[in-house]
Amino acid sequence: MKQKIFTAAFIDTVRNIFSDKGVLLMLVIAPVLYGFFYPWPYSTQAARRIPAAIIDYDKSTLSQRIIRMAEASPRLDVRVMPSENDAKTALWEGEIGGYMVLPAGLKNDVMMQRPARAEVLANGSYLLVSKEVQTGFAEVVGTVSAGIQIKRLQAGGMTPEQALAAQNPIPFVMQVQYNPTQGYGNYVVPGVAVLIVQQLLMMGSALLVGTWREQKRQYATMQAWAGRIAALSVMGWLMSLFYFGWVFYIQDYGRGQNIGGMLAFTLLFAPTVATLGCLFGLWFQKRERSLQLLMFTSIPMFFLSGYAWPAELLPLPLQWLRWLIPSTAGIQASVRFNQIGTPFADAAYLLLVLSVLLALFVLVLWCYVGKTRPQAAESVGDNG
């Protein structure tokens, strides 16, 4: 009998998903659209050839060498401007991302071995642009400075090899783990993808349950609710496979480092989110209310996850309350398993958090079922 109720509720939920246009949009159409269009702006991964300017007050062979090196930099698209005021105007109007000032007397200071400096100003409103401009100019000035130092050492009697070794006695080799291209897409999309799955599954579940509430069909046995949540979880699992597998493969994001851990995470994450979505649907009297609320929670949830902002810098109450949101543990677990390849034991506590949340949400649902009329619950459970 219980198996029959579960199966009937499962089939009825699947039928309702594909017959309700709003739910179909959230659980089928929107995931596909997001999967194609969200990663698209980040396809170039890193900002390159940022428009920048150089103001040359020195007018020397050294400043000309710096300008030529900057023009050859893959990070910068350099133009020479006559004054700093012109560069500031271009920066304010968004024509350039930053500029460097080569002061008068720069070459003389270098030749006399006096302290010399070149100032770089960048648009801090755009972090990626600012980083590329500053890094590009720093690489240019560093390369020119190294060349000057090597020539001085050679003039003192060193061979080119000795001069190179003396100029850079401890070579610095930087290897970037888990994001070798240092691309913004490789960084942000794996975390946001978990939030997309959560929000779409939660809103779709809330919309569907909200419809049942309006139709007085929210009364059901726990067996029927288990069938409903199982059907919604299947949609969540399919979304997860689509994003964490196919989309990441097409976009060449880091993936598949710990497949077993990722499967365990997905199996827990989908029913946790689906159950929470059902509770939201039961909470609001009109189904649109859940959509209106949840639509604007994505950014706060991403912020609270600790992915875009260190969780240690959040107010202490938020550091605790954020664990009530599935995406907090979900984003960390997904990135650690899929991109980093963290051993299962080292990230098991994140799966434990999801398990506790699932148990908590099921308990709340069970309390709701206990308050409903038994005869209504049985009738709806039997009808799916």
N, C-alpha and C positions, 0 to 999 in steps of 0.2 A: 504493500500500500504506500509506504513512504517513498519507495523507489519510483512508483507511478506518479506521485505528486511532484517529485523532483524533476522527472523527465518531462512531464506536462508543462511545468513552469519554465523549464529551460527552452522548450520548443516555442512556447507562447512568447517568451521574451525575445527570442531571435526573430520571430514573425513581427513583433511590435517594432523592433529596431529598424527593420527594412520597410515598414509601412508608415512610420512617423518621419516626415521629411526633416524636421528639426533634429531628431536623434540621428537619422541617417547622415545628415550633414556633419554632425560632430564626430561620429564614430567611424565613418567610411570616407566621405568626400574630403573633409578638412585635413585629415592626416596625410592624404596623398598630396593635396595642394601645398601644405606646409613642407612636406618632405622634398618637393621640387623647388619651391620658391624661397624658403627661408635660407638655405645654404648658398643660394645663388649670389647674393651681394658679397659673400666672403670668398668667392671662388678664386680671386687673385691672391688670397691668403695674406700677403704683406703689402703695405703701401710702398710704391716705388716711384721714382722720378717725381718727387715732390717739388713743385715750383718754389724756388728760393732765390735770394738775391745776395750779391756781394757789393759792398761799398768800399772802393779802393782809394783811400786817402794817401797811400804811400807812393803809388806810381813807380814801383821799383821792379827789378827783375824777380825778386823774391815774391812780391805780391802777384805778379803775372804767373809765376809757377803755381802758386796756390790756386789761382783762378782756373788754370788749365786742369789741375788735378780735380777740382770741384766739378768742372764740366764733364770730366770722364767718370765721375762717381755714378754708379747705378741707382743710388738713393736719391740723387738730386737732379733737378732741371734748373740750371743756374742762369741768371741774367745779371749783368753788371748795371748798377744804378749810380747816378751821380752824387746823391746825398742820402743821409740817413732819414731825413724828413720824407723823401720820396719812398723809401723802403717802408717806413711806418705807415704811410698812406696806403700803400699796396697791401700791407699786412692787415690793416683795418678793413679794407674792402674785400679781403679774401682772395686776392690775386696771387699771393705767395704764402707759404707756410712758415717762413722765417727768413732771417738774413744774418750775415756776418759782416762785421766792420773791421777792416784792416787799417789801423791807425797810421798817421804820418810818422815817419821815423822808425817804422817796424824793422826794416833791413839794417839800419844803423845800430839799433839795439841788439839785434841778433849778432852782427859782426863784432860788436864790442863786448859780447857776452853779458849784456845787461838783461834784466828781466823784461820779457816782451810778452804781449798778450793780444789775442784777437777775440773780440766779443761776439757771441752768438745769441740772438734773441729769436724765440720760436713761439708759435701760437699754442699756448697751454690749454686752450679750450678743446683742442682735438689731440688727445694723448698720443695716438699713433703717428699723426703728422709731426707733432713736436719731437717725438722720439727719433723719427727718421731724419729730421733736419739736424738735430743736435748730434746724432750718431754719425751722419754723413760728413758734417763739417769737422767733427772730432777726428774721424779717420783721415781726412785730407790733411789737416794740420799736423797730426801725429806722423803721417808718412813723410811729409816735407821736413819736419823737425828731425826725424830719424836719419834722413838723407844728409842733412847738414852735419849732424853729429858724426856720421860715418866718414864724411870727407875730412873733418877735423882730425879724427883719429888716424886716417891714412896719411894726412900731412905730417903727423907726428912720427911716422915710420912704420905703422902697422900695415900688414897685408889686408886686402879686402875681407878675407875670411876672419882675420883677427878683429878687424874693426867692427864687423857685423856681430861677432860674438860678444865683444866688449859693450857694444851699444845695447844689446839685448841679452844679458847674461842668463836670465831665467825665462825662456820662451813660455808664453802663456797660451795654452791650447784649451779652447772652450768647446765642449761637446754638450749639446742640448738633448736631454732625454725626453722621450714621449711626445715631443713636438719638434722634430728635427728641422722643419721648415720655419719654425718660429712664427707660423701664420696665425692670424687672429681667428680664422675659421676653425683650425684645429684646436684652438683653445676654447672658444665659446660654444660652438654647436654641440659637442658631446654633452655638455651640461644642460644647455637649453632644451635639447631633445627630450631629456627625461621630464622636464617641466611641461613640454608640449603634450607628451603622452598623458601625464597626470591631468592637466587642465581639460583636455578634450574628453578623456574618459570620465572624469568627474562631472563635467557639465552635461555630457550625454546621458550618464546615469541619472543625474538629478532631473533632467528634462523628462526622461521616461517615467521615473517614479512620480514626478509631479503630475504627469498626465493620468497615471493610475489614481493618484489622490483625488484629482478633479472628478474622475469617474467612479469614485468610491471603491476602487479596487486595491487600495493599499493594504487591506486586511488579508493576511495570509499566514499560513503556518511557517515555522522555521524551515521545514523541508522545502516549501515553495520558495521562500526567500533564498535558500541555498541554490536552488535551480536558477533563480533570476540572477543572482550574483555570479554564478558559474558562467552563464551566457555572456554577461557583461565582461567577465574576466577574459573569456576567449577573445573578445574584441580587443581588450587591452594587450593580450599576448601577441595577437596579430600585428597590432600597431608597433609593439616593441621589436618584433622581428623585422618589420619593415624599416624602422629607423636605425636600430642598433646593428642591423646586418646589412641590408641592401643599400640604404642611403649612405651609410658610412663607407661601404665598399665603393660606390659610385664616386663619392667625393674624396676617396682615399684618406679618410681620417683614421686615426689609430683605432684598432679593433682586434678582438679575438685573442687577447693576451691571456685571459683566464676564462675559458668558455664555460667550465663547470660552475664557477662562481657567478658568471653572468646569467646562466640559466636559473640558478637558485634565486638570484635577485629578481629576475623577471617573474618567476612563479609566485613570489611573495608580493611584489609591488602591485601587480594588476588587481588581485582581489582586495588588497588593502584600499586602493584608490576607489575601486568600484563600490565597496561597502560604504566608504565615506560619502561618495556621491549619492547613494541611496538615502543616507541619513539626511543630506541636504534636501533631497526631493521630498522627504517626509516632513521636514521642518517647515518649509514654506507652503502657504496655502495656494499660491498660484505658481505654476511651473516656471513662468518667466522670471520670477523673483530670484531663483537660484542662478540663472544665467546672468542677470544684471549684477549680482554680487560677485560671482566667481570670475567674471570677465576682467575685473579690475584688480584681481589679487595676484596676477602672474608676476609682476615686477617686485612687489613686496616679498613674495615667496622666494623668488630667485635671490633677492638681496639677503634674506634670512638664512638661506642655505649654506652660507659661508663660502660659496664658490667665487662670487664677484667681489666680496668684501670680507676681510678676516672676521670670523665669528667672535674672536676674543675682544674685538673693539665694539661689539654691540652692548647695549645695557644688559646687566645681569639677568633681569626677568626675561628678556627676549632670548638670551642664550639658552634658557631652559624651555620656554614656550615653543621655540622653533622646532623642537623635536616632535611636536604633535602634528606637524605637517609631513606627509609621506615623502615629499620631494627633498627634504633636508637629508634624510638618510639615503634616499634614492639616488640623488645626484652623486653623492660621495661614493656610494657603492658601485654605481655604474662606471664612473671614471676610473676607480681603482681596479676593478675587474677587467673592464674592456680595454682601456688605454694603457694603464700602468702595469697590469699583470700582478697585482698584489696577491700573495698567497691567501687561500681561503681563511685560514685561522686568523690572519692579521686584520681581516675586514669582517669577521663573523659578527662582531658586535653591531654592525650596521644592519645585518639581516635580523639580528635579535630585536632591534628597535622596530623594524617593520612587522615582525611577528607579534610584538606587544601591541602595536597600534591596531593590527588586524583583530587581535583578541578583544581589544577595548571597543572597537567599532561594532564587532559582532555582539558583544555584551549589551551595548546600548540598543542595538536592533532587537535583541532578545527581550529586553525590558519593554520595548515598544510593543512587540508581539504579545507579551504577557498582559498588556492592558487592553488589548482589543477583544472583541466579542468572540468567544470560541466558535459559536455556530457560523459567524461570518468568515472567520479564518478558515474553518474547514471547507466551507463552500467555495471560497476563492482558491484555496489550495488544491481542491479537486479539479477545478476548472482551469488551473494554470494561471 
